[in-house]
Structures are given as structure tokens and as C-alpha cells.
């Protein structure tokens, strides 16, 4: 149930809401979690549109994108890390209509500490999240 934060300069994306949904779909797909409401409702992307001039590198360039993905600990093994960075980068470049943006997109993969994943008003451990998912799957199977 990752949280994705996308930082872009205002106007870079014609439809930020479409991009947010696509990024959430990508991460959920790469993570390979079950397609259940628990994950669909709690995998989300937040688009932060920054004013012109808010992003600068050492040379003064301002045409960069930053994507931060926060997951529970261990959610992405090495192959999933590679896949999620590649797919998120390509999705943003495509949405911006600028294939060269792949060279200026930074992706940060961050893991919450064990017990540091809060949902439904509770700080969950990985075992608790797995248990909640299994309970939802069982409930859905019985419905």
C-alpha cells in the first residue's frame, strides 16, 4: 500500500489526476499485491505542483521531476525496485510529452520502519498488514 509523491513544476502535466492514478497502478502492479479493496483504496499518488523556479539543480536548471515511493519494509526486492523506477520514470515522461524527461527524473524508494506503517489509525507491522490482507481475501472469498 505505497504512497507516491510526485513533484513537478506547474503546467508540466496536462492531467495530473490521470498521472497520479497511473503511478498508483504501476506501483501496485510491480509490488504484485492482491487486487483487493485494501490495496486499491490505500495505494495512492499525490501530485505536488510547484511554482516556476521552485526546482533548481547546481547549474540552475529547473526541468526536473522527483518521485518518492514510500512502502512498508521489504515490499520491493531488487528486481521490483528496478521495475518500479523504470516504469514510473517512463510514465511521467510520457504524460509530460517529453521523452528526454527520463534523464531528469529522480526516483527515491523509501521504506517505513517495521511498525511504522500507519493505516486505519494503527501503526502496523508487516505481519499485521499480511494478516489484514489475508482476512480481507477470506472475507471476499466468502461473499
Residue pairs with C-beta under 8 A, 6 or more apart in sequence:
1 33
1 38
1 39
1 42
1 43
1 71
1 72
1 117
1 119
1 129
2 24
2 27
2 28
2 31
2 43
2 69
2 70
2 71
2 75
3 43
3 44
3 45
3 46
3 69
3 70
4 20
4 23
4 24
4 27
4 44
4 45
4 46
4 67
4 68
4 69
4 70
4 88
5 45
5 46
5 48
5 66
5 67
5 68
5 70
6 16
6 19
6 20
6 23
6 45
6 46
6 47
6 48
6 65
6 66
6 67
6 92
7 48
7 50
7 55
7 65
7 66
7 67
7 68
8 16
8 47
8 48
8 49
8 50
8 65
8 92
8 96
9 49
9 50
9 51
9 52
9 54
9 55
9 62
9 63
10 49
10 50
10 51
10 52
11 49
12 49
12 65
12 96
13 19
13 47
13 49
13 92
13 95
13 96
14 95
14 97
15 95
16 47
16 49
17 47
18 95
19 45
19 47
19 91
19 92
19 95
20 44
20 45
20 46
20 47
21 45
22 91
22 95
23 45
23 67
23 88
23 91
23 92
24 43
24 44
24 45
26 84
26 87
26 88
26 91
27 43
27 45
27 69
27 71
27 84
27 88
28 35
28 39
28 40
28 43
30 76
30 80
30 83
30 84
30 87
31 71
31 75
31 76
31 80
31 84
32 80
33 39
33 43
33 133
34 133
34 137
36 133
36 136
36 137
36 140
37 136
37 140
38 132
38 133
38 136
39 133
42 119
52 62
53 62
54 62
55 62
55 63
55 64
55 66
56 62
57 64
61 104
63 101
63 104
64 104
64 105
64 106
65 92
65 96
65 101
65 104
65 105
65 106
66 105
66 106
66 107
66 108
67 88
67 89
67 92
67 105
67 106
67 107
67 108
68 107
68 108
68 110
69 84
69 88
69 107
69 108
69 109
69 110
70 110
70 111
70 112
71 109
71 110
71 111
71 112
72 111
72 112
72 117
72 124
72 126
72 129
73 111
73 112
73 113
73 114
73 126
74 111
74 126
75 111
76 84
76 109
81 109
84 107
84 109
85 107
85 109
88 105
88 107
89 101
89 102
89 105
89 107
90 102
92 101
92 105
93 99
93 100
93 101
93 102
93 105
114 125
114 126
115 123
115 124
115 125
116 123
117 123
117 124
117 125
117 126
117 129
118 124
119 129
122 128
124 132
